């Protein structure tokens, strides 16, 4: 098993980056909360926190190594906004940005930029059990208070290391398996419907399976700040200190290209000490200028 970062390292970084950690939380959920980490405690299968986490909420998972990671469990009683259960594209992007930015704020530098995901869980305690906390796992309560309030309104918990931190789709798939158990127990009730749709279901599964095989392909992604045409004489005269002014406002969105084709647009963000792009529009198509004459 690869060596995961120590829990003490995450706790120290959380304390050092507490302001940025809080800002990321508030930006995601549009709140004005303050957070206060408490003292860590050794994890156990009958830890008292499990009774508090026997509820729906969000799991934010960090996977710094292939076979170990950390979780932050956020119960919906924090309170989380109603949209977290069925987020639209923009809200889902905000949740994933939360996970990525938190990974930079709590993981040591040599582990940053690894897999991070946020997903809704029907039962946080069950999702944590699925993740299998290791023998040296610890838990840290992070109390959350509303603006101007001295008493905490809720808490979230940093837990780890765990053996199998879930990705967003794995959380959903495992709960789908639980839900499927209900239909297996009531198979006769749904027999007629399943027979009618068996042909189309087989075709759909085949399409999905072919699509999944494409998911491991690598594509080149690039971000373009701006572009323009210049005369060859200007190019030849370029030297250190030359200033080029592009016909693009600093407030304009940046272009995201996939395999040299425009795919999306977004705004530049700073994640830790790294450059990032927060996607605002997908499938962006540049509008052509209208002609001189219109019919």
Residue, then its C-alpha position, 0 to 999 in steps of 0.5 A: x500500500x502506498x503511503x498516504x499523508x499523515x493525519x497530523x499533516x492535514x490537521x496542521x495545513x487545515x489550521x494554516x489555511x483556515x481562512x482559505x478553507x472557510x472562504x471556499x466553503x462559503x463561496x460554494x454555499x453562499x454563506x458567511x460561516x466561520x469554522x473552528x477545528x476541534x481536537x482529533x480523536x482515534x477512529x473506531x467502528x463504534x465511534x460516537x460520531x457515527x450516530x451523528x452521521x447516520x443521515x444524508x449529506x455530502x462526502x468530499x473525498x481526497x485520493x492522494x494515493x491509489x489505495x488510501x485517502x481522506x474524507x470530509x463528511x458534511x451532514x445536511x443539518x449543517x445546514x446544506x442548501x436543498x439543491x445539493x441533493x439534485x444539483x444542476x450543472x453550475x451547482x455540481x461544478x461548485x461542489x467539485x470546485x469545493x473538493x479540488x480547492x480543499x484538496x490544495x488547502x489540506x493536503x501536503x504539496x507533494x500530494x496536491x492535484x490528485x483526485x478529489x470529488x464531492x458527492x451526495x450520500x443517502x447515509x454518511x455513516x454507511x458511506x464511511x463504512x464502505x470506505x474502510x477507515x484504516x487502523x491508524x485512522x483519526x477523526x477531527x470535528x470542524x465546528x461551523x458557526x453562522x455570522x455573529x453567532x457564538x454557538x456552532x450551528x453544526x459540524x463536519x468531520x475530517x476522517x482518515x486515512x481510509x482504504x477506498x475513498x469513493x469518487x462521486x459516481x461510486x457513491x451514487x452507484x453503490x446507493x443504486x445497488x442498495x436501491x436495486x435490492x428493493x426491486x429484486x425483492x419485488x421482482x414480480x411486481x415489475x415483471x411485465x414492465x421489464x419484459x416490455x423494455x428488455x430489448x431497449x435496455x440491452x441496447x442501452x447497456x451496450x451503448x453505455x459499455x462502449x462509451x465507458x471504454x472511451x473514458x480512458x482516452x487522453x485528450x489535450x486540454x489548453x487554455x488560451x488567454x487571447x490571440x491576434x494577428x501581427x505583421x511579420x516585421x513586428x514578430x521579428x522585432x520582438x525582444x525582452x521587454x516588448x509589450x503586446x496589447x491584445x484586443x481582449x478585455x481583462x474581464x472576458x472569459x478565457x477559451x478552453x480548447x480540447x484537441x485544438x477545438x473550442x470546447x468551453x469558456x471560463x475564468x481564471x482562478x488561483x488554487x493554492x499556488x496553481x493556475x486553474x480555470x472555473x468553467x462558466x460555459x460549455x459548448x461555446x461557439x463563437x458568433x460570426x459577424x453579420x454581413x454588410x447586407x442582410x436579407 
